[in-house]
């Protein structure tokens, strides 16, 4: 299948032919051009030739590890989005993948609709200009970075300098999971206690979320870190509707 200018190219890197086939069948109807390989070395060659717009990457490959692929992609200077699809669910593995430069991480089995949402979000953020705009919006949250001001529904929100620094860091990396360690080093310059970070996150949520206990903008990646959602992802944050029940979508599984 040949790619048109408006069809994002996705490379599926997995050692299981059944998984590669299933993802191809599931994603092509949504307008993506899918290619596949079981080789980490081949995946790095595709990235170097600029022949893909995204990697869907398993961590267990016959030649290189998935971690080596992430490291190789980022050391080459490429910012192509990488979504890890793995049966490995431990927090240490997730943190390692994010610290190496993965954009997202889904544990098998996962819903196809969830994967599609993550793909679209990652592509959207990568297609945005690499410089952070002065004004960003998420639902009815509006932040002016140059003026260091934040409003919710047109009302200015008072943030402490540290709270604003933390929110500004998340805005600068909107859509990407930032690990606890990365945030602590960036804001406090050391490995301060994670509980200290959680206190600040809770304080920010009380000021920017309609229902702080059910955040739609500042999301927790359990055991890993935090991610800030902008635009469509946070559009429901200020909806008066109650949360809707969603039927479980078809899922991707693996024999491992």
Secondary structure, 3 states (H helix, E strand, C coil): CCCCCCCCEEEEECCCHHHHHHHHHHHHCCCCEEEEECCHHHHHHHHHCCCCCEEEECCCCCCCCHHHHHHHHHHCCCCCEEEEEECCCCHHHHHHHHHHCCCEEEECCEEHHHHHHHHHHHHHHHHCCCCCCCEEEECCEEEECCCCEEEECCEEECCCHHHHHHHHHHHHCCCCCEEHHHHHHHHHCCCCCHHHHHHHHHHHHHHHCCCHHHCCCEEEECCCEEEECCHHHHHHHHCCCCCCCCCCCCEECCCC
